[in-house]
Amino acid sequence: MEQLAKALSAAQAEFGTVPQSGINPFHKTKYSTIEDYVNAAKPVLAKHGLSISQAPNLMESQFVLTTILMHESGEHIVSNQPIFSTKQDAQSMGSAITYARRYAYGAVLGMASGDYDDDGNAATAKPTKQANPPKTQTPAKSPAPKTPSQGERGTTNQSIEERVSAVPHLGGLTALYDGLKGDIEAMDEAKRNEVLALFSKRKTELTKG
């Protein structure tokens, strides 16, 4: 790994703080998108003979994001990041993959962003009890994704309301929002504002204790 290590060391000396063009409407904070990471790193990587490949993969019945940092010499580093999605539909999986990509991309390169930091609360949050916990099994063939009807969206919103109300602390609320972000962004404006209002209300309640 001698050549890759030297190239990565030189590249890290040139990386600046990653810009933040994304907006989190729940926390009212900015964050670095995957485009921010790629645009900030691309010229530096090319200069030092480095490149990155990212693709979803299936390992032992678990979807993961495989990130490979490569050097022109052929030396490389491989990292596998679990992909967690609330539902197995195209929108939820796409959002989860994008979320995993930006963190894995920055992590493998050692890049720094000024993202909102919850001090690990989301990672250490006690998970809420699920009525039907998932069982390890051979993944079934996913049906073709379809656009949810208005009635189906209403059912999803009701489910979100129940889950938001059941969250016991801010870390869990953050984790829930991140997991549902793709679904929320896909809603029409009225429904999206309604759901964001639920999150804001619960955040105020948890802050007050």
N, C-alpha and C positions, 0 to 999 in steps of 0.2 A: 504493500500500500504506500510505498515511499513517494511515488510521483503524485498520486492522488492527494496524499497528505500535504505535500508541499503546495500543490495547486489550490487546495481548499484553504490552507492557511493564508496564502496570498490574497485569495478572493475575499475572505472574511475581513481582511484589513481594509478592503475597499467598500464593503457594504455599509450603507447608512441606515438610519431608522426607516422602516418601511412606511410609505404614505398611508393615509387612512381615508379612503373614498366611500366606504360603506357606512350606513347609518342604521343603528339598532333602535327602532321606535319604542321598544319596551323600556330599555334603560336610558334612552335618549343620549346615547354615546356613539362615537365613531369607532370603526374597526377596519383592519386591512383585509381587503378581498383577495381572492386567489390571483386576480389580475394585477393587483398592487404588488404582490410578491413576485410574480413572473416578470413584470415590467421592470422592477427594481433590480432583479438578479440577472436577467438575460444578458446584458452587455458585459457584465463582470464575468459571468460563467464562460461566455464565448472567448473572452480575452485570455482565460487561463485553461482553455481546453476541457471545460467541464460541461456536463449536460444532465438533465433530469428527466426521467420517465415515470409517469404515474398511471396506474390502471387498477380497476377493481378486480378482485380475485376471490376464489372460494377455497378456504382451507379448513378441513375438518368440520364441515357444515356451518362455518362462520364466514360471513362476507368480510373481507379485509381490503384495504387499499395498499397496494404494493408500490413503494416508492424506491426507485433505483437512482443513485447518484453515480454517474460514470465519468471517467477520465479518458482522454483520447488514447492513452496507453493501453486501455482495456481493463484497468483496475476499477473496481466498483464497490459500492456499499448498498445493501438491500435492507429496507425497513418495511414492516407490515403493521398497519394501523387498523384495528377493528372498526367496522362501520356499523353504527347503531341507528336504526330507523324505526319510527313508531309504527309504520305500516309498510307492507311490501308492495306498494304501488310505485309507478314511475316518478311521480312528483316527490314523494317522501324520500325515495332512494336517491334521486338526483340531488336533493338538498343535503342529505347526509354525506354523500360522496364529496360534494363541493366543500362542505364543512371540514371533512377529514383532510382533503387535499391541501387547504391553506395552512392547517396546523402542521401536517407532515412535511410540507414543502419548506416552511420556515425552520422547522426543527432539524431536518437533515443538513441544512446549510448553516445553522446557527445564527439565523437572521433575527433581528429584534424589531418588534412593533410596539406602538404605544397603546395597544388594545386595552379595553376594560379588563381589570383583573379582580375576580371575586375571592382572591386569597384561597383558592382551592375548595370553596364551599360546594360548588356544583359537583366536583369530583368525589367529595367525601360525604355528600348528602345521603341520608338513609333512604333507600328506595321505598316508595309506597307499595303496599301489598296489592298484588294483582289478583283479580278474581280467577283468572285462568292463566297461570304462569306457563310460559312456553316450554315445550319439551324438546330435547335433542332428538332429531330425526332427520332422515334423508329429505332435503328440500323438495317440495313438490314443484312441478312446472308451473311457473307464474302465468296467470291468464293475461291476455292482452290488456294493457291499461286503457281505461276509458275516462272521459270527462264526467265528474260527478254531477248528478242532477241537482236542482235547487233543493228538492226534498232531502236528498242525501246530505247536502251541505248543512241543512238545518240540524240533522241528527248529529253530524260531526261537531257542530257548535255546542249543542247540548252536552255532548260528551266532554268537550273541552271545559265547559263551565263547571262540571262536576269534578274534573281533575284539578282545575285551578283551585277550587274551594277546599279540596282535600290536602293540598300541599302544606306541610307543617312548618317550613322555614324558607328563607330567601334563597338558599343554595338550591333547594329542590325546585323552587319556582323558576330560577334561571335555567336549570337543566330541562325543565318541562318546556319552556319557551324555545330553547335551542332545538329541541327535538321536534317541535311543531312548526318551526319557522317556515319550512317549505309549504306546508298546508295553509298557513296564515297568509303568506304572500300570494297564494293562488286564489284567495277569496275575492269577491267583489268588494268595493270600497266600504260599503255600509257594514257588511259582515266583518270585514277586517277591523274596522274601527270598534265594533262591538266587542270583539274578542280582545283587542288591545286594552279596552277599557276594563275588562274583567281582570286582566293581568295587573294593570295599574292599581285597581281597587284592592286586590289581594296583597300587592306589594306594600301598600300603605298600611293595611291591617297588620301584616307581619312586622313591619318596621316599628309600629306602635307597641307591639308585643301583645 
